[in-house]
Amino acid sequence: MNGWIHFSILWMLTGSPVAAAIILLAAYAVADWYTFGFLRGVAQAVAAFQRGRKLRLVLLHNPHDRKARADLGEILVSQRRYARAIEVVKPLAADDPHDLNALFLLGIACLATGRVDQGELFLGEVHQACPDYRDGAALLELGRFRVRRGEAAAAEPLRRFLEAHPHHVEARFLLSRAHVFAGDHAAAAAERARCWQEYETELPYQKRRDRLWAWRARPSRPLMYAALACCAIAVFGAALQRSAVPAAHAPADVRSTPTPTSSARTAR
């Protein structure tokens, strides 16, 4: 509905529906670039889909290509096709039990498909073998999935992760959720405040990545932005209505209007 209102206003201003559509799409693209990056996400998803097709063809001709299998497993996990990812990555871990990338992907896929014990075992082995693997992502994934299951035990891996990455916005918010599950609302409020503080000190590209987590920590901010946007649209629409000049009535035909002289002659 809002999109149609924007389009109608631009159509009135430009006088061309094509120009209005181009301006509206350009405005949406610029807004997306500086906020959430959905368009970049769509482009990355399309590129991953195309690359996944090529990797499947490679494995069809050479099932022992470990790099192609690992890359395809990474794409499948990013696409949330976890059951298929387990089928693709499992041979890597079977051939090399110390392949951290395979264990990491298997851990995520197992947790996502409900195999909690196996998933936590794989991620625990990754963290034990190399705590700095992917900047400690094993602990973060453990915390993420425990929060999704509503477990207060998510606080333990998240605290350990934050010891090495104290400015991580998402981990701060997830830790606040873990405190809520444990019933410690004061600690949860403190972590949400810290989450927002860390977000405010980030660089622009980091803010685009963490904006959703920060807004979840402080929901009043997006609501305020939405209210301001609605007020701006309402004021702009009212200004357009007031500035619109009503169409003047067409002047009457003088010849069709009887004059006093012609009326007198007719009477005679």
N, C-alpha and C positions, 0 to 999 in steps of 0.2 A: 504493500500500500504506500509506504513512504517513497519507494522507488518511483511509483507512478506519479506521486505528487511532485517529486523533484523533476521528473521528465516533463510534466505539464508546465511547470514554472519556466524551465529552460526553453521549452517550445514557445511559450508566450514571449520570452525575451529575445530569442533568436529569430523566430518566425519560420524555422525549418526543423522538422522532426529529425532529419539526419544529423544536422549539427548538434541538436540537443542530445541525441543518443551518443554521439562521439564525445561531447563534453562530459556527459554523465559517466561513461565508461572510463574516460581518462581520470576523472576525479576519484572514482572507486579504486582504480589501479594505484594512484598516488596514496590514497588513504590506506590501502592494504599494505603498501610498501613500508609505510611508517608505523603500522600497528601490528597486525598478526602475521602477515606474510602467507595468506592462504593461496595466493596465485603462485608463489614460489613452491609451496607444497604440492599444488596440482602439477606443476611442471616437473618436479622431482618424482612424483608418483608415475607420471607418464614415461619418463626416462627409465625409471626402475622396471616398469612393466616391459618395455622394449628390451632392456638389457637382460631381464629374466628369460625372455623367449630365446635370446641368443645363447645364454648359458645352458638352457635345457637342450638345445641342439648340440652343443659341445659335449655334454654328458651323454647324450644319446650315442655319439660316435666314440667317445672315450670316457667310460664310467670311472676311470681311475685318476682323472684330472682333479687333484685335491684343491687347487686354487679355484677352479670353476665351481666345484661343489661348495666350497666355503663362501664364495661370493653369492651363489644362489641361495644358500641358507640365510645369509644376512638380508637379502632382499625379501625372502619369505617371512622372516621375523618382522621386518619393517612393514610388510603388508598384513600382518597379524594372521597369517596362514600357518599357525603354529604346528598343527598336526603334520602338515606336509613338510615343514621345516625339520621336524624330528626325523622323518624318513630320509631326508637328504643329508643331514649332518651326522646322523648316528654312525654311518660307516667311517667317518673321519675319526671319531673318538674310539671306535673299535680298533682301527689300525694303529692309532697313536694315543694312548690314554693320557698323555701329557700335553696334548694339543689344547692350549688354553682357549683359543678362539672357538673351537668346537664345543668345549665344555661350557663356555659362557653362553653360546647360543642354545645349547641343549637345556641349560638351566632356566633360561627365560621361557623357552617353549614348553618345558615341563610344568613350570609354575602357571603358565597361562592356560594349560589344558587340565589343571587340577591335580597334577602329580607333584604334590607339594614336597614330599620327602625327597624325591629324586632331584627336583629342581633346586632345593636348598642345599642338598649334598653337592651338586655340581658347582654351584656358585661359591659354596664354602671352600671347595678345593681350589677354585680359581683364585680366591682371595688369599688363601694360605700359601699357594705357590708364588703368587706375585701380587702383593697388596696394591701396587701402583698400576695394575693392568687397566687400561682405559680410564685412567684417573680414578681408580677405586670404584668403577661402575658396578662391581659385583655387590658391594654393600648397599649401594643405592637401589639396585634392583630388588634385593632382599627386602629393603624397607618399603619400596613401592608396593610389592605384592602383599606384604603383611598389612599395609594400610588398606588395600583393597578388600582384604578379608576381614577388616575391622579388628585386628589384633593389636593389643597394647605392646606386645613384644617387638613391634616395629621400631620402638624407640632405641633399642640397643644397637642395631647396625647403623641407624641414622646418626646417632651420636658419634659413633666411631668414624663415620664418613665425614661428619662436620668437623671433627678434630683436624682432618687434613684439608678440608675445603670449607672454612668457616663462613664464606660469603655466598654459598650456594643457596639461591632463593627457593628452588623447588624442595630441597631437602629440609629447609627451615619450615616450610608449610606442612610437609609430610610429618615432621616431628611434632608440630602443633596438633595434627590429627591424632597421632599416637597418644599424646597427653590427654586428649579428649576421651579416647577409648579407655584410658586408665583412670579417668575421673578427676584428673588434675587440671582444672579449668584455668587456674591462675598461671600455671606454666604454659598452657596452650595460648593464652592471651599474650604472654611475654614473647613466645616464639613468633606469633603472627606480627607483633610489632617489630621484632627484629627482621622478619621477612620483608616487611615494607621498607625498613631502613636500608637493607642491603639492595633492594630494588632501586631505590632513589639514587644510590651512588654508582649504579652501573652505567656502562657506555651504551650509546643508542642501539647498537646491534644486539647487545645483551638484553636490553629492555624489551625489544621485540620478541626475543625468545622466552622471556620470563614474565611477560605481562599478564597472562592468564593466571599464573600462580599468585602474583602479587595482588591482582584484583580479587582473587578468592580469599586472600588474607584480609583484604579491606574492601568488602563489597560496596561500601558507600561511595567509593570513587567512581566506578562505572555507572552507578545509578545517577550520580550527580552529572556526569557527562551526558547521559541520555536525557536528563531533564533539561539541561542547557541546550542540547540540540533541538528538542521539541519546542522550546521557547523561541529559539532563533527561527525555526521554520514558521511558527505561528506569527511572529512579528513580521517576517519577510512577506508572508502571504497577505497579512493585513495591509502592509505598505503598498503592495501591488494593487490591491482592490481600491485603495483610496486614490492611488495615482492614475487609475484607469479613467479615461474621459468617456462619459456616456455618449453614445452615438447621437448626433443631432438629428432632429426630425427633418425630413425632406420638405422644402418649401412648397406651399400649395401653388397650383397653377393659377396665375392671375386671370387668365382668360376664362376660367371656369367659375370665377367668383362674380356674382352679379353686382353691378355698381348702382348707386342711387339713380343716375341718369337713365341707364338702360331700363331700370325698373319702372321709372315714370313713363318712358316711351311705350313700354309694353302695356301699361295700364291704359294709355290713350288708344 
